[in-house]
């Protein structure tokens, strides 16, 4: 697919791997474009029953790339331009949610911020026992966006979503399994193998029936997602203008504790 995203197919199973060459495996603007295009390639693909999505062998994803020059430039652009550019993350997640086939996310290591948004846009998540799910956006002076909150609520309920996205609790693999944030926990280094087993089980089933049930479940679970998640992009654009946003990003990049004022 690209230098950042690779796609392999075997029978009715496709495997998508993204690797930036950096251990953080962060989501740059280009990587988000590539992952969106890759997902869209499976939207009308009747010969694929299951798609596995994974990152690096040692790290799934440390979230959005705050050092990406393209992303930095977007933050300094006009409001009208930023509203367009800020659609890239939610468009990527929606593209993965809309894949017709069953999607299985294999997570090793850290799954942070936008990485959690991407993982929860998939149907199932397999986590290695060394995995940690962490949504630090509020700690950076941001709100959690990309249409993630309705997906979190559908998976773990409102109170736990507040713990994940508002209080920024780090969720280990065992707790993620107990909460329903992931579906399987396996020894480190074996998340892909378990995801492959699930994909093979899916591939052995009647494809149309499988995909129909997936669609029915998504409609039932996320019927109000657009109504409840539509404003997160506008809220993020507003947050970008706040002193707390600038302080949160600066503190993160400099490795110091932020000093928030509410401005």
C-alpha positions in Angstrom: 0.0 0.0 0.0 2.7 2.5 1.0 6.0 2.8 2.8 4.1 3.0 6.1 1.3 0.5 5.5 1.6 -3.0 4.2 -1.3 -5.3 3.2 -1.1 -9.1 2.7 -3.9 -11.4 1.7 -4.4 -15.1 2.2 -7.7 -16.6 1.2 -10.5 -14.6 2.8 -8.2 -13.0 5.3 -6.3 -9.7 4.9 -3.6 -8.4 7.3 -2.8 -4.7 7.5 0.4 -3.7 9.3 1.5 -0.1 9.9 5.1 0.7 10.9 6.6 4.2 10.8 10.1 2.8 11.5 10.0 4.6 14.9 9.2 2.8 18.1 6.4 5.3 18.9 4.7 4.3 15.7 2.7 7.5 16.0 -0.1 8.6 13.6 1.3 11.2 11.3 -1.0 12.9 8.8 0.3 10.8 6.0 -0.1 7.5 8.0 -3.7 8.5 8.7 -4.3 9.1 5.0 -2.8 5.7 4.2 -4.8 3.8 6.8 -8.0 5.5 5.6 -7.4 4.5 2.0 -6.5 1.0 3.0 -9.7 0.6 5.0 -11.8 2.0 2.1 -10.2 -0.6 -0.1 -12.1 -3.3 1.9 -15.5 -1.5 1.9 -16.7 -3.3 -1.3 -14.6 -6.4 -1.2 -16.9 -9.5 -1.1 -14.0 -12.0 -1.2 -12.6 -10.8 2.2 -14.3 -12.0 5.4 -11.8 -10.8 8.0 -9.2 -8.0 8.3 -6.5 -8.0 10.9 -5.0 -4.6 11.8 -1.8 -4.4 13.7 1.2 -2.0 14.4 4.8 -2.9 15.2 5.7 -6.1 17.0 6.8 -4.1 20.0 4.3 -1.3 20.0 0.9 -0.8 18.6 0.7 3.0 18.5 1.6 5.9 20.8 -1.1 8.2 19.4 -1.1 11.2 17.1 2.3 12.4 16.1 2.6 15.8 17.8 5.9 16.5 16.1 4.6 15.9 12.6 5.3 19.1 10.6 2.1 18.7 8.6 0.1 18.4 11.8 1.9 21.4 13.4 1.2 23.5 10.4 -2.5 22.5 10.5 -2.8 23.7 14.1 -1.6 27.2 13.0 -4.0 27.5 10.0 -7.3 29.3 9.9 -10.4 27.9 11.5 -12.0 27.0 8.2 -8.8 25.1 7.1 -8.4 23.4 10.5 -12.0 22.1 10.4 -11.1 20.4 7.2 -7.8 19.0 8.4 -9.2 17.9 11.7 -11.5 15.5 9.9 -8.6 13.2 9.0 -8.6 11.3 12.3 -12.3 10.8 12.5 -12.4 9.9 8.8 -9.8 7.2 9.4 -11.7 5.7 12.3 -15.0 5.8 10.5 -13.4 4.1 7.5 -12.3 1.2 9.7 -15.7 1.0 11.4 -17.3 0.8 7.9 -15.2 -2.1 6.7 -17.7 -4.8 5.6 -15.6 -7.7 6.9 -14.9 -8.5 10.5 -12.0 -6.4 11.8 -9.6 -7.6 14.5 -7.0 -5.4 16.0 -3.9 -7.0 17.4 -2.2 -4.9 20.1 1.3 -5.3 21.5 2.8 -2.8 23.9 1.3 0.7 24.3 -2.0 1.7 22.7 -2.3 5.5 23.3 -4.8 8.2 22.3 -5.4 8.0 18.6 -4.2 4.4 18.7 -7.1 3.6 21.1 -9.5 5.5 18.9 -8.3 3.3 15.9 -8.4 0.1 17.9 -12.0 0.7 19.1 -13.2 1.4 15.6 -12.4 -2.3 14.9 -14.8 -5.1 15.8 -12.6 -7.1 18.2 -9.3 -6.4 20.0 -6.7 -8.9 21.0 -4.2 -7.5 23.5 -0.8 -8.9 24.6 -0.5 -9.1 28.4 2.1 -6.4 28.3 -0.3 -4.0 26.6 -1.6 -0.7 28.1 -4.4 1.4 26.9 -4.0 5.1 27.7 -6.0 8.1 26.5 -4.0 11.2 27.7 -5.7 13.9 25.6 -7.2 15.7 28.7 -3.7 15.7 30.2 -2.5 17.5 27.1 -5.3 20.2 27.3 -7.4 18.5 24.6 -10.7 16.7 24.5 -10.9 13.1 23.2 -12.2 13.3 19.6 -12.3 11.2 16.4 -15.8 10.0 17.3 -14.3 7.8 20.0 -16.5 8.6 23.0 -19.6 6.8 21.7 -17.5 3.8 20.8 -16.0 3.7 24.3 -19.4 4.0 25.9 -20.7 1.1 23.7 -17.8 -1.1 24.9 -17.3 -0.2 28.6 -20.2 2.0 29.6 -20.3 5.7 30.7 -18.6 5.6 34.1 -15.6 3.6 32.8 -15.4 5.9 29.7 -15.0 8.8 32.0 -12.2 7.0 33.8 -10.5 6.3 30.5 -11.1 9.6 28.6 -11.6 12.2 31.3 -9.4 10.9 34.2 -6.8 9.5 31.8 -6.4 6.2 33.7 -3.9 3.8 32.3 -5.7 0.5 31.6 -3.6 -2.7 31.6 -4.5 -5.7 29.5 -6.3 -7.6 32.4 -8.4 -4.6 33.3 -9.2 -4.0 29.6 -10.4 -7.5 29.3 -12.6 -7.2 32.5 -14.1 -4.0 31.3 -14.7 -5.1 27.7 -12.2 -2.8 26.1 -10.5 -5.8 24.6 -11.8 -9.3 23.9 -8.7 -11.5 24.4 -5.5 -11.3 26.4 -2.6 -13.4 25.3 1.1 -13.7 26.2 3.4 -11.0 24.8 4.4 -11.6 21.2 1.3 -13.7 20.3 -1.4 -11.2 19.7 -1.1 -11.6 15.9 -1.3 -15.4 16.2 -4.6 -15.2 18.3 -6.0 -12.6 15.9 -5.2 -15.0 13.0 -7.1 -17.8 14.8 -10.2 -15.5 15.1 -9.8 -14.5 11.4 -9.7 -18.1 10.3 -12.8 -18.9 12.3 -14.5 -15.9 10.6 -13.3 -17.0 7.2 -14.8 -20.4 7.6 -18.3 -18.9 8.1 -20.8 -17.9 5.4 -19.4 -14.4 4.4 -22.7 -12.6 3.8 -24.3 -13.8 7.0 -21.3 -12.9 9.0 -21.2 -9.4 7.6 -24.9 -8.9 8.0 -24.7 -9.7 11.7 -21.7 -7.3 12.1 -23.7 -4.5 10.5 -26.8 -5.2 12.6 -24.7 -5.1 15.8 -23.0 -1.9 14.9 -26.3 -0.2 14.0 -27.8 -1.3 17.4 -24.7 -0.3 19.4 -23.9 3.0 17.6 -27.2 4.3 16.4 -26.7 7.5 18.3 -23.0 7.8 17.7 -23.3 10.6 15.1 -25.7 12.5 17.3 -23.5 12.3 20.4 -20.1 12.5 18.8 -20.6 15.2 16.1 -19.3 18.1 18.2 -16.0 16.6 19.3 -14.2 18.0 16.2 -15.6 21.5 16.9 -14.6 21.2 20.5 -11.0 20.1 19.5 -10.7 23.1 17.2 -11.8 25.3 20.1 -9.3 23.6 22.5 -6.5 24.3 20.1 -6.9 28.0 20.8 -6.7 27.7 24.5 -3.7 28.4 26.7 -4.1 25.0 28.3 -3.8 23.2 25.0 -0.5 25.0 24.3 0.7 24.3 27.8 -0.2 20.7 27.6 1.6 20.0 24.3 4.6 22.1 25.4 4.9 20.3 28.7 4.6 16.9 27.0 7.3 17.7 24.4 9.6 19.1 27.1 9.0 16.2 29.5 7.8 18.4 32.3 4.6 18.7 34.4 2.0 21.0 32.9 0.5 24.0 34.8 -3.1 24.4 33.6 -5.1 27.6 34.3 -8.4 26.9 32.6 -7.7 29.5 30.0 
